[in-house]
Amino acid sequence: MKIEKIIKTETALPLSKKVVINLLYTENWIMDKINMVLKPYDISLQQFNVLRILNGQKEKPANLSTIQERMVNKMSNTTRLVDKLIKKGYVQRVTCPSNRRKVEITITKQGKSFLDKVSLEIEQFENQVTSKFSEEDLILLNNLLNKLRSTN
């Protein structure tokens, strides 16, 4: 469906405005769908992202700034996200006894098990949402999005 129909406008939009509106609308559409996948697991996309980051550390602890740097959504409150994941038993935080400012965060076995289960559903969603595209389309779309971000 065309973006003009979705936003219910009959006004001809300049192409650059149309692209930006379409990107924003599509981002929200994808976020809504991902949140529906994650909702039964009582986890937010940002929390899921933290688990993926920690899992990608390959048993090596991370600190809050490392997690923040690797977050997809840079506006996330990393401390709060980690605190919520600790309460769920998915991550652990260890404070260095000799330097109380040094905090190391790792994913727990329970967190890995949870991540494995949820990752399968997220992967199914990603495959479903991109199923209308060929591999060439996906490569082109990725390249165009990378090019878009490189303009600033």
C-alpha positions, 0 to 999 in steps of 0.5 A: 500500500502506498504511503499516501493512502496509509497517511490519508493524504491526497496532497502530492508529497515531494519525493524526499518527504515521501521517502522520510515519511515512508521510512519512519512509518515502516520503522514503527510498523516493524517495531510494532511487529517485533514487540508483538513477538517479544510481548509473550516473553515479557521482554522489550526489544532493548532488553533483547538487544542487550542480551544479544550484545552480551552473548556476542561477547563470547563469555567476556564481560562487558561494561555499561559503556561497551553495551551502550556503544553497541546498542541499536537504539542509542537513547536506551537507559542501559543501566535500567535495562541491565537492572531489569535483566538482572531481576529476570536472572538473564544477566549478572553484574559483578563489581570489582572489589579493588575498583568499585567503579569497574562493573562487569556484566555477563549473560547467565546460562538462563539468559543464553537459554532464553535468548536461544528460544526467543532468537528463533522467533525473531529470526522467523519474523525477520525472514517473514518480513523480508520474504517479498524481497530477493537476495539482490533486493535485500543487498540493494536495500541494505546498501541504500540504507547505509548510503542514506546514513552516510550522508551526514 
